[in-house]
Amino acid sequence: MTKAEIVADIANKTGVEKVAVQAVVESFMDAVKGSMMNGENVYLRGFGSFTIKRRAEKTGRNISKNTTIIIPAHNIPSFKPAKTFVAQVKNSGK
């Protein structure tokens, strides 16, 4: 499902114009990204958690040049679904 499909689905279910729904969806995504860029995790009860994971420095290989490179430590965003969300998805396939 794409962002456009999400916007259309919400607009159909709520009766709100697509332009307004798109503004809300984009504002939500900006708020989540902004919080994570500031080092804060985002917790949505019943849905899941957007967290920041720290990756340690490690040694990697550039196969095409056959050289060793150092990959610096860095942060990456991560999503962990809530237990109830996972259970709903598991049971939906029946």
URMO-V392239 format. One record per helix or strand of 2 or more residues. SS is the DSSP state (A for helix, B for strand). FROM is the first residue (numbers start at 1). TO is the last residue. Records with the same first field share a line. If there is no record, write none. Layout:
SS = FROM-TO / FROM-TO
This chain:
A = 3-14 / 18-37 / 83-92
B = 42-44 / 48-55 / 58-62 / 67-71 / 74-81
